[in-house]
């Protein structure tokens, strides 16, 4: 049997769910966002089709956007250092090993 308690702390909602297996602490911040009608309708349709809440669909979209942004940042840094290595004649793993042994 699960017991659910809530308490508010400056704009955050903490939900404590006690179960036999473990105590689960989840927190969320409520925000109001404005969406164009077409985008809001699409988000609601996705939620219905996937059996999720609208909040879960928006969270998934934000997580995907964050992952995409981080991947792009990684590739930018990778390209920078690849260019630096190429300028020093480091093109293969063997080249790198020779360079590091100097």
Biopython code that builds the backbone (N, CA, C, O; Angstrom):
import numpy as np
from Bio.PDB.StructureBuilder import StructureBuilder

atoms = [
    (1, "UNK", "N", (0.846, -1.189, 0.000)),
    (1, "UNK", "CA", (0.000, 0.000, 0.000)),
    (1, "UNK", "C", (0.881, 1.239, 0.000)),
    (1, "UNK", "O", (1.823, 1.329, 0.787)),
    (2, "UNK", "N", (0.596, 2.159, -0.842)),
    (2, "UNK", "CA", (1.426, 3.353, -0.977)),
    (2, "UNK", "C", (0.789, 4.522, -0.260)),
    (2, "UNK", "O", (-0.430, 4.690, -0.264)),
    (3, "UNK", "N", (1.625, 5.316, 0.346)),
    (3, "UNK", "CA", (1.183, 6.517, 1.045)),
    (3, "UNK", "C", (1.815, 7.704, 0.313)),
    (3, "UNK", "O", (3.025, 7.711, 0.086)),
    (4, "UNK", "N", (1.021, 8.695, -0.055)),
    (4, "UNK", "CA", (1.530, 9.825, -0.817)),
    (4, "UNK", "C", (1.371, 11.092, 0.007)),
    (4, "UNK", "O", (0.267, 11.435, 0.430)),
    (5, "UNK", "N", (2.474, 11.778, 0.231)),
    (5, "UNK", "CA", (2.461, 13.034, 0.971)),
    (5, "UNK", "C", (3.013, 14.127, 0.067)),
    (5, "UNK", "O", (3.911, 13.868, -0.733)),
    (6, "UNK", "N", (2.494, 15.334, 0.180)),
    (6, "UNK", "CA", (3.005, 16.447, -0.616)),
    (6, "UNK", "C", (3.315, 17.615, 0.301)),
    (6, "UNK", "O", (2.663, 17.814, 1.326)),
    (7, "UNK", "N", (4.329, 18.388, -0.090)),
    (7, "UNK", "CA", (4.593, 19.636, 0.593)),
    (7, "UNK", "C", (5.184, 20.612, -0.389)),
    (7, "UNK", "O", (5.937, 20.227, -1.284)),
    (8, "UNK", "N", (4.841, 21.887, -0.225)),
    (8, "UNK", "CA", (5.332, 22.931, -1.123)),
    (8, "UNK", "C", (6.528, 23.632, -0.497)),
    (8, "UNK", "O", (6.542, 23.935, 0.696)),
    (9, "UNK", "N", (7.532, 23.883, -1.334)),
    (9, "UNK", "CA", (8.696, 24.647, -0.910)),
    (9, "UNK", "C", (9.025, 25.624, -2.038)),
    (9, "UNK", "O", (9.512, 25.207, -3.088)),
    (10, "UNK", "N", (8.777, 26.865, -1.844)),
    (10, "UNK", "CA", (9.074, 27.937, -2.787)),
    (10, "UNK", "C", (8.984, 27.520, -4.254)),
    (10, "UNK", "O", (10.007, 27.442, -4.935)),
    (11, "UNK", "N", (7.806, 27.259, -4.736)),
    (11, "UNK", "CA", (7.606, 26.959, -6.136)),
    (11, "UNK", "C", (7.867, 25.521, -6.538)),
    (11, "UNK", "O", (7.698, 25.171, -7.706)),
    (12, "UNK", "N", (8.275, 24.679, -5.602)),
    (12, "UNK", "CA", (8.535, 23.284, -5.926)),
    (12, "UNK", "C", (7.541, 22.400, -5.193)),
    (12, "UNK", "O", (7.111, 22.717, -4.084)),
    (13, "UNK", "N", (7.191, 21.320, -5.806)),
    (13, "UNK", "CA", (6.312, 20.351, -5.182)),
    (13, "UNK", "C", (7.121, 19.085, -4.965)),
    (13, "UNK", "O", (7.668, 18.521, -5.913)),
    (14, "UNK", "N", (7.197, 18.641, -3.730)),
    (14, "UNK", "CA", (7.884, 17.406, -3.415)),
    (14, "UNK", "C", (6.839, 16.354, -3.111)),
    (14, "UNK", "O", (5.983, 16.557, -2.250)),
    (15, "UNK", "N", (6.899, 15.245, -3.801)),
    (15, "UNK", "CA", (5.980, 14.146, -3.550)),
    (15, "UNK", "C", (6.776, 13.004, -2.949)),
    (15, "UNK", "O", (7.800, 12.595, -3.498)),
    (16, "UNK", "N", (6.319, 12.501, -1.850)),
    (16, "UNK", "CA", (6.977, 11.384, -1.198)),
    (16, "UNK", "C", (6.045, 10.190, -1.286)),
    (16, "UNK", "O", (4.922, 10.238, -0.785)),
    (17, "UNK", "N", (6.494, 9.136, -1.909)),
    (17, "UNK", "CA", (5.674, 7.942, -2.027)),
    (17, "UNK", "C", (6.401, 6.833, -1.271)),
    (17, "UNK", "O", (7.502, 6.428, -1.643)),
    (18, "UNK", "N", (5.765, 6.350, -0.205)),
    (18, "UNK", "CA", (6.360, 5.271, 0.569)),
    (18, "UNK", "C", (5.749, 3.962, 0.108)),
    (18, "UNK", "O", (4.529, 3.794, 0.116)),
    (19, "UNK", "N", (6.596, 3.051, -0.288)),
    (19, "UNK", "CA", (6.144, 1.740, -0.702)),
    (19, "UNK", "C", (6.901, 0.702, 0.096)),
    (19, "UNK", "O", (7.829, 1.024, 0.837)),
    (20, "UNK", "N", (6.502, -0.533, -0.059)),
    (20, "UNK", "CA", (7.192, -1.615, 0.623)),
    (20, "UNK", "C", (8.627, -1.736, 0.115)),
    (20, "UNK", "O", (9.535, -2.023, 0.894)),
    (21, "UNK", "N", (8.844, -1.518, -1.207)),
    (21, "UNK", "CA", (10.169, -1.709, -1.783)),
    (21, "UNK", "C", (11.135, -0.599, -1.394)),
    (21, "UNK", "O", (12.249, -0.878, -0.949)),
    (22, "UNK", "N", (10.724, 0.656, -1.555)),
    (22, "UNK", "CA", (11.643, 1.772, -1.323)),
    (22, "UNK", "C", (10.864, 3.060, -1.154)),
    (22, "UNK", "O", (9.691, 3.154, -1.517)),
    (23, "UNK", "N", (11.536, 4.042, -0.599)),
    (23, "UNK", "CA", (10.955, 5.379, -0.522)),
    (23, "UNK", "C", (11.355, 6.118, -1.788)),
    (23, "UNK", "O", (12.542, 6.203, -2.104)),
    (24, "UNK", "N", (10.390, 6.651, -2.511)),
    (24, "UNK", "CA", (10.641, 7.351, -3.760)),
    (24, "UNK", "C", (10.385, 8.836, -3.534)),
    (24, "UNK", "O", (9.307, 9.223, -3.083)),
    (25, "UNK", "N", (11.373, 9.666, -3.847)),
    (25, "UNK", "CA", (11.207, 11.106, -3.726)),
    (25, "UNK", "C", (11.267, 11.700, -5.128)),
    (25, "UNK", "O", (12.270, 11.561, -5.828)),
    (26, "UNK", "N", (10.203, 12.351, -5.526)),
    (26, "UNK", "CA", (10.166, 13.011, -6.827)),
    (26, "UNK", "C", (9.859, 14.473, -6.592)),
    (26, "UNK", "O", (9.065, 14.814, -5.714)),
    (27, "UNK", "N", (10.488, 15.343, -7.378)),
    (27, "UNK", "CA", (10.142, 16.747, -7.230)),
    (27, "UNK", "C", (9.917, 17.346, -8.604)),
    (27, "UNK", "O", (10.471, 16.895, -9.607)),
    (28, "UNK", "N", (9.105, 18.353, -8.616)),
    (28, "UNK", "CA", (8.776, 19.017, -9.867)),
    (28, "UNK", "C", (8.494, 20.480, -9.580)),
    (28, "UNK", "O", (8.084, 20.848, -8.479)),
    (29, "UNK", "N", (8.716, 21.291, -10.574)),
    (29, "UNK", "CA", (8.394, 22.707, -10.486)),
    (29, "UNK", "C", (7.289, 22.969, -11.487)),
    (29, "UNK", "O", (7.427, 22.640, -12.665)),
    (30, "UNK", "N", (6.209, 23.549, -11.039)),
    (30, "UNK", "CA", (5.114, 23.856, -11.957)),
    (30, "UNK", "C", (5.437, 25.132, -12.711)),
    (30, "UNK", "O", (5.837, 26.135, -12.120)),
    (31, "UNK", "N", (5.259, 25.083, -14.027)),
    (31, "UNK", "CA", (5.490, 26.230, -14.893)),
    (31, "UNK", "C", (4.306, 26.370, -15.830)),
    (31, "UNK", "O", (3.648, 25.384, -16.164)),
    (32, "UNK", "N", (4.039, 27.584, -16.248)),
    (32, "UNK", "CA", (3.008, 27.838, -17.240)),
    (32, "UNK", "C", (3.710, 28.218, -18.530)),
    (32, "UNK", "O", (4.555, 29.112, -18.545)),
    (33, "UNK", "N", (3.363, 27.546, -19.601)),
    (33, "UNK", "CA", (3.962, 27.856, -20.899)),
    (33, "UNK", "C", (2.853, 28.147, -21.900)),
    (33, "UNK", "O", (1.735, 27.649, -21.766)),
    (34, "UNK", "N", (3.167, 28.943, -22.887)),
    (34, "UNK", "CA", (2.221, 29.238, -23.961)),
    (34, "UNK", "C", (2.691, 28.522, -25.208)),
    (34, "UNK", "O", (3.869, 28.578, -25.560)),
    (35, "UNK", "N", (1.771, 27.850, -25.875)),
    (35, "UNK", "CA", (2.080, 27.137, -27.109)),
    (35, "UNK", "C", (1.123, 27.592, -28.194)),
    (35, "UNK", "O", (-0.042, 27.880, -27.920)),
    (36, "UNK", "N", (1.614, 27.659, -29.430)),
    (36, "UNK", "CA", (0.679, 27.918, -30.528)),
    (36, "UNK", "C", (-0.362, 26.796, -30.554)),
    (36, "UNK", "O", (-0.065, 25.663, -30.176)),
    (37, "UNK", "N", (-1.565, 27.107, -30.994)),
    (37, "UNK", "CA", (-2.670, 26.152, -30.986)),
    (37, "UNK", "C", (-2.290, 24.852, -31.679)),
    (37, "UNK", "O", (-2.556, 23.769, -31.157)),
    (38, "UNK", "N", (-1.670, 24.951, -32.850)),
    (38, "UNK", "CA", (-1.308, 23.756, -33.613)),
    (38, "UNK", "C", (-0.334, 22.864, -32.835)),
    (38, "UNK", "O", (-0.476, 21.642, -32.824)),
    (39, "UNK", "N", (0.656, 23.487, -32.185)),
    (39, "UNK", "CA", (1.637, 22.725, -31.413)),
    (39, "UNK", "C", (0.998, 22.108, -30.168)),
    (39, "UNK", "O", (1.312, 20.975, -29.804)),
    (40, "UNK", "N", (0.113, 22.842, -29.522)),
    (40, "UNK", "CA", (-0.582, 22.315, -28.351)),
    (40, "UNK", "C", (-1.450, 21.121, -28.731)),
    (40, "UNK", "O", (-1.478, 20.115, -28.022)),
    (41, "UNK", "N", (-2.156, 21.237, -29.847)),
    (41, "UNK", "CA", (-2.988, 20.122, -30.310)),
    (41, "UNK", "C", (-2.140, 18.898, -30.628)),
    (41, "UNK", "O", (-2.515, 17.771, -30.305)),
    (42, "UNK", "N", (-0.989, 19.126, -31.266)),
    (42, "UNK", "CA", (-0.101, 18.010, -31.606)),
    (42, "UNK", "C", (0.442, 17.343, -30.340)),
    (42, "UNK", "O", (0.523, 16.117, -30.269)),
    (43, "UNK", "N", (0.810, 18.141, -29.355)),
    (43, "UNK", "CA", (1.322, 17.591, -28.097)),
    (43, "UNK", "C", (0.241, 16.765, -27.394)),
    (43, "UNK", "O", (0.530, 15.693, -26.862)),
    (44, "UNK", "N", (-0.986, 17.253, -27.389)),
    (44, "UNK", "CA", (-2.081, 16.510, -26.769)),
    (44, "UNK", "C", (-2.358, 15.209, -27.511)),
    (44, "UNK", "O", (-2.653, 14.190, -26.887)),
    (45, "UNK", "N", (-2.265, 15.236, -28.838)),
    (45, "UNK", "CA", (-2.469, 14.024, -29.640)),
    (45, "UNK", "C", (-1.374, 12.997, -29.354)),
    (45, "UNK", "O", (-1.653, 11.804, -29.238)),
    (46, "UNK", "N", (-0.142, 13.458, -29.242)),
    (46, "UNK", "CA", (0.965, 12.556, -28.908)),
    (46, "UNK", "C", (0.725, 11.938, -27.541)),
    (46, "UNK", "O", (0.928, 10.738, -27.355)),
    (47, "UNK", "N", (0.295, 12.748, -26.588)),
    (47, "UNK", "CA", (0.026, 12.246, -25.239)),
    (47, "UNK", "C", (-1.041, 11.153, -25.275)),
    (47, "UNK", "O", (-0.875, 10.107, -24.647)),
    (48, "UNK", "N", (-2.124, 11.382, -25.997)),
    (48, "UNK", "CA", (-3.181, 10.372, -26.109)),
    (48, "UNK", "C", (-2.656, 9.109, -26.781)),
    (48, "UNK", "O", (-2.898, 8.000, -26.304)),
    (49, "UNK", "N", (-1.935, 9.277, -27.894)),
    (49, "UNK", "CA", (-1.446, 8.126, -28.657)),
    (49, "UNK", "C", (-0.456, 7.279, -27.855)),
    (49, "UNK", "O", (-0.428, 6.055, -27.984)),
    (50, "UNK", "N", (0.361, 7.949, -27.020)),
    (50, "UNK", "CA", (1.384, 7.232, -26.251)),
    (50, "UNK", "C", (0.927, 6.890, -24.840)),
    (50, "UNK", "O", (1.669, 6.269, -24.079)),
    (51, "UNK", "N", (-0.282, 7.287, -24.490)),
    (51, "UNK", "CA", (-0.795, 6.995, -23.152)),
    (51, "UNK", "C", (-0.017, 7.713, -22.064)),
    (51, "UNK", "O", (0.196, 7.171, -20.980)),
    (52, "UNK", "N", (0.403, 8.928, -22.357)),
    (52, "UNK", "CA", (1.181, 9.731, -21.412)),
    (52, "UNK", "C", (0.410, 10.988, -21.060)),
    (52, "UNK", "O", (-0.586, 11.331, -21.697)),
    (53, "UNK", "N", (0.890, 11.660, -20.040)),
    (53, "UNK", "CA", (0.321, 12.965, -19.715)),
    (53, "UNK", "C", (0.957, 13.997, -20.637)),
    (53, "UNK", "O", (2.016, 13.760, -21.219)),
    (54, "UNK", "N", (0.304, 15.134, -20.760)),
    (54, "UNK", "CA", (0.863, 16.224, -21.546)),
    (54, "UNK", "C", (2.205, 16.654, -20.948)),
    (54, "UNK", "O", (3.147, 16.966, -21.677)),
    (55, "UNK", "N", (2.280, 16.668, -19.638)),
    (55, "UNK", "CA", (3.522, 17.021, -18.960)),
    (55, "UNK", "C", (4.657, 16.065, -19.344)),
    (55, "UNK", "O", (5.783, 16.504, -19.581)),
    (56, "UNK", "N", (4.368, 14.777, -19.404)),
    (56, "UNK", "CA", (5.385, 13.787, -19.776)),
    (56, "UNK", "C", (5.862, 13.993, -21.210)),
    (56, "UNK", "O", (7.048, 13.839, -21.500)),
    (57, "UNK", "N", (4.939, 14.340, -22.106)),
    (57, "UNK", "CA", (5.312, 14.586, -23.505)),
    (57, "UNK", "C", (6.239, 15.797, -23.592)),
    (57, "UNK", "O", (7.243, 15.757, -24.303)),
    (58, "UNK", "N", (5.913, 16.863, -22.880)),
    (58, "UNK", "CA", (6.748, 18.071, -22.882)),
    (58, "UNK", "C", (8.107, 17.764, -22.260)),
    (58, "UNK", "O", (9.130, 18.227, -22.764)),
    (59, "UNK", "N", (8.136, 16.991, -21.176)),
    (59, "UNK", "CA", (9.404, 16.606, -20.550)),
    (59, "UNK", "C", (10.270, 15.816, -21.520)),
    (59, "UNK", "O", (11.472, 16.061, -21.626)),
    (60, "UNK", "N", (9.659, 14.863, -22.233)),
    (60, "UNK", "CA", (10.409, 14.073, -23.217)),
    (60, "UNK", "C", (11.000, 14.973, -24.300)),
    (60, "UNK", "O", (12.150, 14.798, -24.701)),
    (61, "UNK", "N", (10.210, 15.932, -24.768)),
    (61, "UNK", "CA", (10.678, 16.845, -25.817)),
    (61, "UNK", "C", (11.851, 17.689, -25.320)),
    (61, "UNK", "O", (12.817, 17.905, -26.052)),
    (62, "UNK", "N", (11.766, 18.162, -24.081)),
    (62, "UNK", "CA", (12.859, 18.962, -23.528)),
    (62, "UNK", "C", (14.116, 18.120, -23.312)),
    (62, "UNK", "O", (15.230, 18.587, -23.546)),
    (63, "UNK", "N", (13.929, 16.877, -22.865)),
    (63, "UNK", "CA", (15.093, 15.988, -22.696)),
    (63, "UNK", "C", (15.766, 15.721, -24.038)),
    (63, "UNK", "O", (16.993, 15.718, -24.135)),
    (64, "UNK", "N", (14.963, 15.499, -25.064)),
    (64, "UNK", "CA", (15.508, 15.265, -26.404)),
    (64, "UNK", "C", (16.245, 16.501, -26.904)),
    (64, "UNK", "O", (17.327, 16.386, -27.479)),
    (65, "UNK", "N", (15.671, 17.677, -26.690)),
    (65, "UNK", "CA", (16.319, 18.924, -27.116)),
    (65, "UNK", "C", (17.642, 19.103, -26.380)),
    (65, "UNK", "O", (18.636, 19.508, -26.983)),
    (66, "UNK", "N", (17.665, 18.805, -25.077)),
    (66, "UNK", "CA", (18.899, 18.924, -24.296)),
    (66, "UNK", "C", (19.948, 17.939, -24.801)),
    (66, "UNK", "O", (21.113, 18.306, -24.961)),
    (67, "UNK", "N", (19.550, 16.695, -25.053)),
    (67, "UNK", "CA", (20.488, 15.681, -25.544)),
    (67, "UNK", "C", (21.049, 16.080, -26.905)),
    (67, "UNK", "O", (22.239, 15.901, -27.164)),
    (68, "UNK", "N", (20.208, 16.615, -27.766)),
    (68, "UNK", "CA", (20.642, 17.062, -29.089)),
    (68, "UNK", "C", (21.641, 18.209, -28.965)),
    (68, "UNK", "O", (22.666, 18.222, -29.646)),
    (69, "UNK", "N", (21.339, 19.168, -28.096)),
    (69, "UNK", "CA", (22.234, 20.305, -27.885)),
    (69, "UNK", "C", (23.592, 19.842, -27.348)),
    (69, "UNK", "O", (24.634, 20.305, -27.813)),
    (70, "UNK", "N", (23.581, 18.928, -26.367)),
    (70, "UNK", "CA", (24.838, 18.432, -25.804)),
    (70, "UNK", "C", (25.648, 17.660, -26.843)),
    (70, "UNK", "O", (26.874, 17.760, -26.884)),
    (71, "UNK", "N", (24.962, 16.900, -27.672)),
    (71, "UNK", "CA", (25.647, 16.152, -28.733)),
    (71, "UNK", "C", (26.305, 17.114, -29.719)),
    (71, "UNK", "O", (27.437, 16.889, -30.145)),
    (72, "UNK", "N", (25.602, 18.179, -30.080)),
    (72, "UNK", "CA", (26.168, 19.176, -30.984)),
    (72, "UNK", "C", (27.376, 19.862, -30.353)),
    (72, "UNK", "O", (28.377, 20.100, -31.030)),
    (73, "UNK", "N", (27.290, 20.183, -29.061)),
    (73, "UNK", "CA", (28.421, 20.799, -28.364)),
    (73, "UNK", "C", (29.611, 19.845, -28.338)),
    (73, "UNK", "O", (30.749, 20.271, -28.537)),
    (74, "UNK", "N", (29.364, 18.570, -28.096)),
    (74, "UNK", "CA", (30.420, 17.567, -28.086)),
    (74, "UNK", "C", (31.113, 17.518, -29.446)),
    (74, "UNK", "O", (32.341, 17.502, -29.523)),
    (75, "UNK", "N", (30.324, 17.494, -30.512)),
    (75, "UNK", "CA", (30.899, 17.424, -31.854)),
    (75, "UNK", "C", (31.705, 18.681, -32.185)),
    (75, "UNK", "O", (32.707, 18.601, -32.896)),
    (76, "UNK", "N", (31.281, 19.829, -31.682)),
    (76, "UNK", "CA", (32.028, 21.065, -31.888)),
    (76, "UNK", "C", (33.395, 20.977, -31.219)),
    (76, "UNK", "O", (34.408, 21.334, -31.820)),
    (77, "UNK", "N", (33.424, 20.504, -29.985)),
    (77, "UNK", "CA", (34.692, 20.351, -29.263)),
    (77, "UNK", "C", (35.553, 19.289, -29.941)),
    (77, "UNK", "O", (36.761, 19.467, -30.098)),
    (78, "UNK", "N", (34.929, 18.195, -30.337)),
    (78, "UNK", "CA", (35.651, 17.118, -31.019)),
    (78, "UNK", "C", (36.279, 17.628, -32.317)),
    (78, "UNK", "O", (37.434, 17.315, -32.608)),
    (79, "UNK", "N", (35.537, 18.401, -33.090)),
    (79, "UNK", "CA", (36.065, 18.956, -34.337)),
    (79, "UNK", "C", (37.241, 19.887, -34.076)),
    (79, "UNK", "O", (38.211, 19.889, -34.834)),
    (80, "UNK", "N", (37.162, 20.676, -33.012)),
    (80, "UNK", "CA", (38.249, 21.594, -32.657)),
    (80, "UNK", "C", (39.533, 20.804, -32.405)),
    (80, "UNK", "O", (40.582, 21.111, -32.971)),
    (81, "UNK", "N", (39.438, 19.784, -31.550)),
    (81, "UNK", "CA", (40.638, 19.024, -31.201)),
    (81, "UNK", "C", (41.107, 18.143, -32.356)),
    (81, "UNK", "O", (42.303, 17.880, -32.481)),
    (82, "UNK", "N", (40.192, 17.687, -33.195)),
    (82, "UNK", "CA", (40.590, 16.936, -34.396)),
    (82, "UNK", "C", (41.433, 17.827, -35.301)),
    (82, "UNK", "O", (42.441, 17.388, -35.855)),
    (83, "UNK", "N", (41.014, 19.076, -35.445)),
    (83, "UNK", "CA", (41.755, 20.028, -36.265)),
    (83, "UNK", "C", (43.142, 20.281, -35.682)),
    (83, "UNK", "O", (44.130, 20.317, -36.416)),
    (84, "UNK", "N", (43.217, 20.455, -34.370)),
    (84, "UNK", "CA", (44.509, 20.670, -33.701)),
    (84, "UNK", "C", (45.421, 19.469, -33.911)),
    (84, "UNK", "O", (46.611, 19.632, -34.182)),
    (85, "UNK", "N", (44.870, 18.267, -33.787)),
    (85, "UNK", "CA", (45.665, 17.049, -33.976)),
    (85, "UNK", "C", (46.156, 16.957, -35.416)),
    (85, "UNK", "O", (47.320, 16.644, -35.665)),
    (86, "UNK", "N", (45.267, 17.230, -36.353)),
    (86, "UNK", "CA", (45.635, 17.168, -37.772)),
    (86, "UNK", "C", (46.773, 18.146, -38.074)),
    (86, "UNK", "O", (47.683, 17.826, -38.839)),
    (87, "UNK", "N", (46.718, 19.352, -37.464)),
    (87, "UNK", "CA", (47.774, 20.350, -37.656)),
    (87, "UNK", "C", (49.128, 19.843, -37.170)),
    (87, "UNK", "O", (50.167, 20.275, -37.670)),
    (88, "UNK", "N", (49.123, 18.935, -36.203)),
    (88, "UNK", "CA", (50.362, 18.377, -35.657)),
    (88, "UNK", "C", (50.716, 17.041, -36.312)),
    (88, "UNK", "O", (51.656, 16.367, -35.890)),
    (89, "UNK", "N", (49.967, 16.666, -37.335)),
    (89, "UNK", "CA", (50.274, 15.439, -38.060)),
    (89, "UNK", "C", (49.742, 14.185, -37.384)),
    (89, "UNK", "O", (50.172, 13.078, -37.707)),
    (90, "UNK", "N", (48.820, 14.345, -36.459)),
    (90, "UNK", "CA", (48.243, 13.192, -35.755)),
    (90, "UNK", "C", (46.975, 12.785, -36.491)),
    (90, "UNK", "O", (45.938, 13.440, -36.387)),
    (91, "UNK", "N", (47.082, 11.685, -37.240)),
    (91, "UNK", "CA", (45.947, 11.235, -38.040)),
    (91, "UNK", "C", (45.429, 9.864, -37.612)),
    (91, "UNK", "O", (44.286, 9.516, -37.908)),
    (92, "UNK", "N", (46.254, 9.087, -36.922)),
    (92, "UNK", "CA", (45.871, 7.737, -36.512)),
    (92, "UNK", "C", (46.173, 7.557, -35.038)),
    (92, "UNK", "O", (46.814, 8.411, -34.426)),
    (93, "UNK", "N", (45.719, 6.454, -34.464)),
    (93, "UNK", "CA", (46.036, 6.135, -33.069)),
    (93, "UNK", "C", (47.536, 5.982, -32.886)),
    (93, "UNK", "O", (48.089, 6.377, -31.860)),
    (94, "UNK", "N", (48.203, 5.397, -33.901)),
    (94, "UNK", "CA", (49.653, 5.212, -33.822)),
    (94, "UNK", "C", (50.366, 6.569, -33.795)),
    (94, "UNK", "O", (51.334, 6.758, -33.060)),
    (95, "UNK", "N", (49.873, 7.506, -34.606)),
    (95, "UNK", "CA", (50.439, 8.860, -34.594)),
    (95, "UNK", "C", (50.293, 9.482, -33.214)),
    (95, "UNK", "O", (51.222, 10.120, -32.718)),
    (96, "UNK", "N", (49.154, 9.303, -32.602)),
    (96, "UNK", "CA", (48.902, 9.851, -31.268)),
    (96, "UNK", "C", (49.841, 9.229, -30.248)),
    (96, "UNK", "O", (50.411, 9.939, -29.420)),
    (97, "UNK", "N", (50.009, 7.913, -30.296)),
    (97, "UNK", "CA", (50.918, 7.243, -29.362)),
    (97, "UNK", "C", (52.339, 7.776, -29.513)),
    (97, "UNK", "O", (53.009, 8.040, -28.515)),
    (98, "UNK", "N", (52.807, 7.939, -30.758)),
    (98, "UNK", "CA", (54.157, 8.486, -30.989)),
    (98, "UNK", "C", (54.250, 9.901, -30.442)),
    (98, "UNK", "O", (55.253, 10.253, -29.821)),
    (99, "UNK", "N", (53.240, 10.710, -30.657)),
    (99, "UNK", "CA", (53.239, 12.093, -30.193)),
    (99, "UNK", "C", (53.294, 12.150, -28.666)),
    (99, "UNK", "O", (54.007, 12.976, -28.096)),
    (100, "UNK", "N", (52.543, 11.275, -28.010)),
    (100, "UNK", "CA", (52.502, 11.302, -26.546)),
    (100, "UNK", "C", (53.788, 10.777, -25.909)),
    (100, "UNK", "O", (54.104, 11.136, -24.775)),
    (101, "UNK", "N", (54.537, 9.928, -26.628)),
    (101, "UNK", "CA", (55.783, 9.374, -26.078)),
    (101, "UNK", "C", (56.934, 10.365, -26.124)),
    (101, "UNK", "O", (57.959, 10.141, -25.481)),
    (102, "UNK", "N", (56.792, 11.452, -26.866)),
    (102, "UNK", "CA", (57.866, 12.438, -26.950)),
    (102, "UNK", "C", (58.144, 13.093, -25.649)),
    (102, "UNK", "O", (59.025, 13.949, -25.565)),
]
sb = StructureBuilder()
sb.init_structure("model")
sb.init_model(0)
sb.init_chain("A")
sb.init_seg("    ")
for serial, (resi, resn, name, xyz) in enumerate(atoms, 1):
    if name == "N":
        sb.init_residue(resn, " ", resi, " ")
    sb.init_atom(name, np.array(xyz, "f"), 0.0, 1.0, " ", f" {name:<3s}", serial, name[0])
structure = sb.get_structure()
